[in-house]
Amino acid sequence: MNDITKPPIASLEEPLPEILMRLVSELHDVAYLIERVEPQLIELGGDQLLSSPDSMKVLQGIDLAVQKTRGIAEFIDTITATIPDEWAVDVSTALSLVKLADMQKSLSNGLRHGHSQPLSKAAGDFDFF
């Protein structure tokens, strides 16, 4: 019988408030990215988009997604203020489940360099994955 053991994952114990604030930053980033979709849809769809009940529901859904994402971020931000800095958690397993490399990096070390989708990218640029 083969017993294959995985090497132990290094412990990344960090203060919980710091981790939560990185999460808040990511949620604000997600809200921003969602918010950027709406004007593009309106531009592509023109007046016909605004006169269609189904299209209006989609646009309202986009607004709701932005509001909910920002609301969750504000909720986490507010409760984080009450958490003692001494509380720490090991984030190594949670980070291993995050598939986007940029998000994994910003959640693991807190180094943020602008939005996850920079505005400086030219139209037509894309990333292979």
C-alpha positions as CSV (number, residue, x, y, z in Angstrom):
1,M,0.0,0.0,0.0
2,N,1.3,3.4,-0.9
3,D,1.0,6.1,1.7
4,I,1.6,9.4,0.1
5,T,1.8,12.2,2.5
6,K,1.6,15.9,1.6
7,P,4.3,18.2,3.0
8,P,2.8,20.3,5.8
9,I,1.6,23.7,4.7
10,A,3.5,26.5,6.4
11,S,1.6,28.3,9.0
12,L,0.6,31.8,8.1
13,E,-0.8,33.1,11.4
14,E,-1.7,36.7,11.2
15,P,-3.7,39.2,13.2
16,L,-7.4,38.8,12.3
17,P,-8.1,42.5,11.9
18,E,-5.3,42.9,9.3
19,I,-6.7,39.9,7.3
20,L,-10.3,41.3,7.5
21,M,-9.2,44.7,6.3
22,R,-7.5,43.1,3.3
23,L,-10.8,41.3,2.6
24,V,-12.6,44.7,2.9
25,S,-10.2,46.1,0.3
26,E,-10.8,43.2,-2.1
27,L,-14.6,43.6,-1.7
28,H,-14.4,47.3,-2.5
29,D,-12.3,46.3,-5.6
30,V,-15.0,43.8,-6.7
31,A,-17.7,46.5,-6.3
32,Y,-15.7,48.8,-8.4
33,L,-15.2,46.2,-11.1
34,I,-18.9,45.3,-11.2
35,E,-19.8,49.0,-11.3
36,R,-17.7,49.5,-14.5
37,V,-19.8,47.0,-16.4
38,E,-23.0,49.0,-16.4
39,P,-21.9,51.9,-18.5
40,Q,-20.4,49.5,-21.0
41,L,-23.6,47.6,-21.3
42,I,-25.6,50.9,-21.8
43,E,-23.1,52.0,-24.5
44,L,-23.4,48.7,-26.3
45,G,-27.1,48.4,-26.0
46,G,-28.1,52.0,-26.5
47,D,-31.7,53.2,-26.1
48,Q,-33.1,49.8,-26.8
49,L,-31.4,48.5,-23.7
50,L,-33.1,51.2,-21.5
51,S,-36.5,50.4,-22.9
52,S,-36.4,46.7,-22.3
53,P,-37.8,45.5,-19.0
54,D,-35.5,42.5,-19.0
55,S,-32.5,44.7,-19.6
56,M,-33.5,47.1,-16.9
57,K,-33.7,44.1,-14.5
58,V,-30.1,43.2,-15.4
59,L,-29.0,46.8,-14.8
60,Q,-30.8,46.9,-11.5
61,G,-29.1,43.6,-10.6
62,I,-25.8,45.1,-11.3
63,D,-26.6,48.0,-9.0
64,L,-27.8,45.6,-6.3
65,A,-24.6,43.6,-6.6
66,V,-22.5,46.7,-6.1
67,Q,-24.6,47.8,-3.1
68,K,-24.4,44.4,-1.5
69,T,-20.7,44.0,-2.1
70,R,-20.0,47.5,-0.5
71,G,-22.5,46.7,2.3
72,I,-20.6,43.5,3.2
73,A,-17.3,45.4,3.1
74,E,-18.6,48.1,5.4
75,F,-20.1,45.5,7.8
76,I,-16.7,43.7,8.0
77,D,-14.9,47.0,8.3
78,T,-17.1,48.0,11.2
79,I,-16.9,44.8,13.2
80,T,-13.2,44.6,12.6
81,A,-12.7,47.7,14.7
82,T,-13.9,45.8,17.7
83,I,-11.6,42.8,17.3
84,P,-8.4,42.8,19.4
85,D,-5.2,42.9,17.4
86,E,-3.9,40.0,19.5
87,W,-6.5,37.6,17.8
88,A,-4.7,35.7,15.1
89,V,-5.7,33.1,12.7
90,D,-3.8,30.7,10.3
91,V,-4.7,31.7,6.8
92,S,-2.6,29.1,4.9
93,T,-5.4,26.7,4.1
94,A,-7.8,29.5,3.1
95,L,-5.2,31.1,0.9
96,S,-4.5,27.8,-0.9
97,L,-8.2,27.8,-2.0
98,V,-8.0,31.2,-3.6
99,K,-7.4,30.6,-7.3
100,L,-6.6,34.1,-8.6
101,A,-2.9,34.7,-8.0
102,D,-3.2,38.5,-7.6
103,M,-6.0,38.1,-5.1
104,Q,-4.1,35.4,-3.2
105,K,-1.1,37.8,-3.1
106,S,-3.1,40.8,-1.8
107,L,-4.9,38.7,0.8
108,S,-1.7,37.0,2.0
109,N,0.6,40.0,2.5
110,G,-1.6,43.0,2.3
111,L,0.5,44.7,-0.4
112,R,-2.1,46.5,-2.6
113,H,-1.1,48.2,-5.8
114,G,-4.3,49.7,-7.2
115,H,-7.2,47.8,-8.5
116,S,-7.1,44.2,-9.5
117,Q,-8.1,45.3,-13.0
118,P,-6.0,48.4,-13.7
119,L,-7.6,51.1,-15.8
120,S,-4.3,51.5,-17.7
121,K,-4.8,48.3,-19.7
122,A,-5.5,49.0,-23.3
123,A,-8.7,47.8,-24.9
124,G,-8.3,44.3,-26.2
125,D,-5.7,43.3,-23.5
126,F,-6.4,40.1,-21.8
127,D,-4.7,37.6,-19.6
128,F,-4.3,33.9,-20.4
129,F,-5.3,31.5,-17.7
